[in-house]
Structures are given as structure tokens and as C-alpha cells.
């Protein structure tokens, strides 16, 4: 059992992922992701609310992962320059969402 608590959050943050098994690393990542302010992984801070429940619910992890899988099952994600990407995939039925770089955050 993993409790949603600031102490648990800080313990997970301090763990060196290189010393963990793949499963332990996945649990650490998921816990931090679900309990960090805005799901922030770089420099995460514990998120707490007086008006909503925690997003971390171990018995429902499989359900959440299945929903993500179903949503992304037919999606391609590329990390290329927009010119190369459009030239390769442009078709009448193709929808492109090109997220522009944010000034000052190019290396974030």
C-alpha cells in the first residue's frame, strides 16, 4: 500500500531511479506524476487540494492505463521538424497539431 502523503512523495523524489528495477522505476514515476503539481516531473512539488480527491488510486491504475492505450492506439507521435513531417504525411484526411516552441523554453 502506498499512501498519498508528502513524506511518501519526498521519499520517491529522493530515490535514485538508476538503482531501481523497471517496475520500481515505473511506480516511482507514476506516483510522482499523479501527485505533483501540474504533473510536473522536472522539479516536482507535492500537490494537495482541499476540494478534490487525489488522482493516485492504485486499484484503478490498470483502468487508467487501458483508457490511455485506447485513446492513443491509432495515433502517431513524431518529433521532427515541421517541414519534414508535413512533407512525409500530408494527405487530405490528415490532421496536424504542431505545437510551436515556447520562447525561452527551447531546452526544457
RAPEKA-V439766 format. One record per pair of residues at least 6 apart in sequence whose C-alpha atoms are under 7 Angstrom apart, sorted by the first residue. I is the first residue (numbers start at 0). J is the second residue. Records with the same first field share a line. If there is no record, write none. Layout:
BEGIN
I: J  J
END
This chain:
BEGIN
5: 45
8: 31  45
11: 27
16: 24
30: 55
32: 38  39  40
33: 54  55
34: 45  46  54  55
35: 43  44  45  46
36: 43  44  45  46
END
